[in-house]
């Protein structure tokens, strides 16, 4: 509970320490490993986050959340994109209507330069998720790559409506003007 409180407050070092303490008590819990991996990524330790994702999969090889976590993490940081694609497809095989997994699939397609396929997946992910700000951002990136600046602006604005403090999205929107 303490780790989750720190995580929600974006106090990453404290969250990492609290998750490590929880893992000492439950070392085989793949969900704790994923939570720790998320906090490690947020604190800038991408290799540590990848390691936690791999450890979670070692304990639960078919856990869709672990497959998606590691696949998305690899795609987001442009590492091992073929492996990322394979992991995300395995998650989607188990839960094809999960908006987060469809987003991850669209995002890895984007990273692979398959923009039109990515667009189709991300539009579907947006529908499935009901309007997640990260998916709006991803779709904006795809529209920008497809040279559709008006649609990209629309998606970045929608992302900012849900998360007005996101400087990365604000910068992308400003670059389109």
N, C-alpha and C positions, 0 to 999 in steps of 0.2 A: 504494500500500500504506500509506503514512504517513497519507494522508487517511482511509482506512478504519479505521486504528487509532485516530485521533483521534475519528472518528465513533462507533466502538464504545464509546469511553470517555466519550462525550457531552461532549467538549471542542469545542464548536461553533465558536468563533472560529478555533481551530487547524485544524479540519477544513475550514472555508470557505477559509482561506488555502491549504491544501494542494491542495484541489480546483481553486482558481483557478490555481495553478501548473501542475497537470496539464493543465488546459484550454488554457493558453498553449502547451503542446506538442502538444495534440490538439484544436484548436478545433472540429472538426466531429463530435466524439464525443457523440451524444445521451445516452448512459448517464452520462457524466461530468456533463453538464448536469443530469440528474435527481438524481444524488447531491448535487451542489452545491445544487440547489433544496431538497432535503430538509433539508440542514444549515442553509440560510438560514432555512427555516421554523422549525426548532427553535431557532434563535438569535433569533427574533422578527421577522425580515425577510420578512413575507408577500408584499409587492409584489415583492421580489427573487426569491422562490421562484416566484411566478407567472410572472415574466419568464423564469426558467430553463426552466420547463415549456413556455412558448410557443416559446422558442428550440429546445428539443429537438424539438417538433413541426414546426417549420420545417425542420429537418434530416431528420426521419423522420416524415412526416405520418400514417403508418398504424401506427406502433409502438404495440402495445397498452399496454405499460408507461407510455409517455409520455401516451397518451390517458387512462389511468386516473389517473396521477399528477396531471395538471392538473385532471381532473374532480373527483377526491376533494378536492384542495386547495381548489378553488372551493367545493365543497359544505361542507367542514368549516368554512370561514370565511364561509359564507353570502354568497357573491358569485356573480353571474351563474349562478343555479341552472339556467336553461334551457340555457345552454351546457354546464354541468357534466353535465347529464342526457344531452345529445347526445354528448359526449365519451365518457362511460362506456358508453353503448349501443354506440358504435363499437368500444370495447375488447371488450365482451361478444360482439359479432358474430363476433369472431375467436377468442375463447376463453370459451365460455359456461359452462364448468365450473370456471373459476378463482374460488376462494373470495374472494380479495381484490377482484376485479372485482365479484362479486355483492354483497359487503359495500358497496362504493362505491355501487352502484346502490341498495341498500336505504337507505344513508345519505342520498343525495340525495333519495330519496322522502320520508324522514323530514323533511328540511329543507323540503320542499315542503308538508308537512302531510298527506301521504298515508300515514297511519300504518298502516292495515291492509295496504296493498300493501307497505309497508316491512317489516312484521312477517314476511310470507311470504318476502320476499327474504333478510332477515337470518337467519331460521331455516334457510334453505337454505345460506346462506354459512357458518353455524356448522357445519353438517353437512359441507360441502365442505372446510372448513379444519381440521377435527378439534379445534376448541375454542380459537381465537385469543382472547386476552384483550380486544382492542379490539372484536371482534365481540360478545363477551359484553356489553361496556359499551354498545355501540350498541343491542343488543337490549333491554338493561335500560332504556335511554332510551325506546324504543318502547313497551315494556310500561307504563312510568310514564305516558306520554302517553295510552295506552289505558285508564288507570285500573285496572291490574292490578298492584298493589303487591307482592303475594307473588311473582309471577313476576319482577318487576323486581329485588327483593332477591336472588332466586336467581341471576340473571345477574350482578349486581354482585359477589356473593360468589364466583362462578366466575371472574370477571375478577381479583379480588384473590388468589385461590388461585395464579394464574399470575404475578401481578405485585403482590406485597404492598405495595410502596412507592408505589403509585399514589394520591396524595393526592386527586386529582380524583374517582376512583371511590369512595374511602373516604368522601368528603364526600357524594356522592350517596346512598350507602347509609345514612349517618347521618341524612340528611334524610327518609328513608322511615320512620324509627322514630318 
